[in-house]
Amino acid sequence: MDIPRELIIGSDTITYRPKWFIPSHYSAQYAGLVGFMSIGAGYDFGRRYKPTLYYGLLSHNFGGSSVTVHTISLKNSWDLFKPGMLGNLTPRAGFSINWGHTNNTFHRLPPHYPDKYYFQNKVHLVPFWGGEYKISLNGNGLLKKMGIYAEMSTLDAYVLEMIRTKYVTPFKIWNLSMGVTLYLN
């Protein structure tokens, strides 16, 4: 984090943080209901909350899908323990809000579908849990640490179907993702 600086204009003192808008970390993720691959940039607020904005892509050439899906995701994650309590391993949990765009996503059901027959598929709440292993990078360069993480996530629609039907079981709704995070100085 940047050290706050003071600027004195006349008799007024203004405290500001230079370059506050530059993300504190960048991530690349494989799977995790955000696309075949996704990239993101985020911030560290306090010691435990880390929001990250991701863009994910799934297509015929990039994941083998018959449709192209673009996903924007705001991933809200919280470290479950104080930093360093378990050494380099940090358990975390949270939820993402995903917005998907493709030729067959919809926010409201088209009128020809029966009421409550389908769950809308444009915006999803995605709870997740997992952990990250951080590696310090000894150097005076741009990078401070690198993290390797794995998470289990599910969609709100999957949880709803698990509750409504006997066919969908708790073991069928989870998705594994893996990723790398680069933390900046």
VOGU-3710 file (C-alpha; in Angstrom, 3 decimals, decimal comma):
1> mdipreliig> 0,000/0,000/0,000  1,111/3,515/-0,721  2,087/5,678/2,231  -0,280/8,633/2,719  1,230/11,988/1,770  0,264/15,496/2,774  -0,089/18,496/0,512  -0,313/21,940/2,125  -2,176/24,636/0,193  -2,349/27,899/2,094
11> sdtityrpkw> -3,403/26,903/5,584  -5,215/23,720/4,464  -3,635/20,272/4,635  -4,805/17,610/2,189  -3,914/13,975/2,889  -3,886/11,732/-0,157  -2,681/8,320/-1,195  -0,752/8,410/-4,486  -1,799/5,906/-7,143  -4,691/4,570/-5,010
21> fipshysaqy> -6,476/3,447/-8,173  -3,767/0,953/-9,180  -4,804/-2,613/-8,219  -2,800/-4,339/-5,506  -3,011/-7,751/-7,198  -3,679/-9,443/-10,544  -5,041/-12,970/-10,971  -5,454/-15,641/-13,636  -7,915/-18,453/-12,952  -8,775/-21,733/-14,636
31> aglvgfmsig> -12,453/-22,832/-14,331  -14,522/-21,764/-11,307  -17,768/-20,857/-13,104  -16,261/-17,650/-14,536  -15,216/-19,170/-17,860  -12,650/-21,632/-19,128  -10,011/-19,020/-18,230  -10,383/-15,657/-16,549  -8,177/-12,732/-15,614  -8,753/-10,217/-12,868
41> agydfgrryk> -7,477/-7,211/-10,984  -8,257/-6,417/-7,374  -7,535/-4,572/-4,176  -6,696/-5,397/-0,582  -9,018/-3,595/1,846  -7,836/-4,029/5,383  -6,065/-7,281/6,166  -8,768/-9,754/5,144  -11,133/-8,446/2,418  -10,012/-8,757/-1,214
51> ptlyygllsh> -12,484/-7,816/-3,984  -11,355/-8,743/-7,502  -13,029/-7,986/-10,824  -12,671/-10,840/-13,352  -13,351/-11,252/-17,061  -13,845/-14,863/-18,150  -14,193/-16,469/-21,559  -15,572/-19,788/-22,730  -15,738/-20,488/-26,475  -15,316/-23,217/-29,074
61> nfggssvtvh> -11,577/-22,540/-29,367  -11,131/-21,653/-25,701  -12,798/-24,433/-23,703  -14,573/-26,470/-26,388  -18,042/-24,960/-25,871  -20,705/-24,875/-28,590  -21,542/-21,273/-27,553  -19,336/-18,316/-26,635  -19,851/-17,025/-23,112  -18,364/-13,795/-21,751
71> tislknswdl> -18,537/-13,458/-17,952  -17,863/-10,483/-15,707  -17,477/-11,448/-12,062  -17,002/-9,435/-8,882  -15,332/-11,882/-6,523  -15,554/-10,927/-2,837  -13,181/-12,991/-0,708  -12,315/-12,883/2,960  -9,321/-14,476/4,657  -10,670/-16,726/7,421
81> fkpgmlgnlt> -7,684/-16,280/9,747  -5,207/-13,524/10,524  -2,393/-13,337/7,945  0,473/-15,648/8,893  -1,517/-17,647/11,450  -1,117/-20,813/9,351  2,211/-19,824/7,831  2,039/-19,277/4,088  -1,379/-20,963/3,761  -4,453/-18,714/3,907
91> pragfsinwg> -7,921/-20,321/4,007  -10,601/-18,070/2,512  -14,255/-18,002/1,585  -16,660/-15,630/-0,073  -19,020/-15,147/-2,950  -18,937/-13,814/-6,472  -21,621/-12,030/-8,420  -21,390/-13,254/-12,027  -22,934/-11,628/-15,080  -22,886/-13,868/-18,141
101> htnntfhrlp> -23,480/-12,833/-21,723  -24,185/-15,184/-24,608  -26,883/-15,718/-27,201  -29,042/-17,748/-24,784  -28,799/-15,964/-21,429  -31,721/-14,000/-20,056  -32,411/-11,911/-16,982  -36,190/-12,291/-17,195  -37,893/-15,354/-18,572  -39,347/-14,929/-22,057
111> phypdkyyfq> -43,178/-14,945/-21,948  -43,488/-18,317/-23,702  -41,862/-20,154/-20,740  -44,123/-21,345/-17,896  -43,809/-19,350/-14,679  -40,946/-20,620/-12,428  -40,050/-23,303/-14,988  -36,516/-22,011/-15,557  -34,133/-20,119/-13,313  -32,815/-16,890/-14,898
121> nkvhlvpfwg> -29,268/-17,480/-16,144  -27,765/-14,019/-16,662  -26,794/-13,098/-13,085  -25,661/-15,634/-10,486  -24,527/-15,645/-6,894  -21,513/-17,949/-6,593  -20,419/-18,979/-3,069  -16,924/-20,460/-2,770  -14,340/-21,682/-0,271  -10,689/-22,605/-0,648
131> geykislngn> -7,184/-21,560/0,193  -4,101/-19,836/-1,125  -0,427/-20,590/-0,625  1,690/-17,420/-0,794  5,326/-17,311/-1,798  7,430/-14,230/-1,011  9,441/-12,962/-3,956  12,723/-11,576/-2,712  13,409/-8,591/-4,838  12,983/-4,887/-5,021
141> gllkkmgiya> 10,953/-5,083/-8,205  7,284/-4,678/-8,891  6,178/-8,044/-7,421  5,979/-8,628/-3,663  4,369/-12,089/-3,470  2,853/-14,778/-5,619  -0,102/-16,874/-4,532  -1,279/-20,229/-5,838  -4,881/-21,010/-4,950  -7,630/-23,597/-5,315
151> emstldayvl> -11,326/-23,083/-4,644  -14,582/-25,006/-4,671  -17,566/-23,014/-5,932  -21,201/-23,517/-6,887  -24,002/-21,539/-8,528  -27,167/-20,374/-6,821  -29,139/-22,291/-9,478  -27,337/-25,533/-8,563  -28,181/-25,075/-4,883  -31,818/-24,389/-5,780
161> emirtkyvtp> -32,020/-27,562/-7,894  -30,376/-29,566/-5,107  -33,107/-28,366/-2,738  -35,968/-28,883/-5,231  -34,992/-32,289/-6,649  -33,548/-35,563/-5,466  -31,535/-35,988/-8,664  -29,068/-33,193/-7,859  -27,008/-34,119/-4,791  -24,552/-31,994/-2,767
171> fkiwnlsmgv> -21,654/-33,831/-4,439  -22,798/-32,822/-7,943  -22,961/-29,045/-7,458  -19,306/-28,184/-6,718  -16,734/-26,946/-9,223  -12,947/-26,844/-8,686  -10,894/-23,875/-9,861  -7,189/-23,126/-9,668  -5,349/-19,877/-10,098  -2,319/-17,687/-9,614
181> tlyln> -2,262/-14,250/-8,005  0,577/-11,733/-8,329  0,781/-9,218/-5,471  2,393/-5,843/-6,208  4,631/-3,739/-3,998
//
